[in-house]
Amino acid sequence: MAASTADAAISLLCQQLQQDIQAQFGFAAAPAWLQQIVALLVQDHAGFAQQPRSMQLQLLLEQLLLADFRQAGAGGVLPQNVKVGHTSVA
């Protein structure tokens, strides 16, 4: 029972981190990679889930920089309203 609770907490944290990564960096991490890395960070860094989001993202991005992008990345995500920005440039 405890394992499923921990898995659910990691899944929720992954969803939140994925949203933050997309919003701040325009990049989507591959869900399986993100799940694996977050589980390792929770295991290796005491209190990872309770750390400020900025610290969680920093640790995650450090792992991303060391990762094989073919496994870690789900591709670029264009910002919302990209068409508006494109048409407003003179």
Buried (B, 14 or more C-beta within 10 A) or exposed (E): EEEEEBEEEBBEBBEEBBEBBBEEBEBBBBEEBBBBBBBEBBEEEEEBBEBEEEEBBEBBBEBBEEBEEEEBBBEEEEEEEEEEEEEEEE
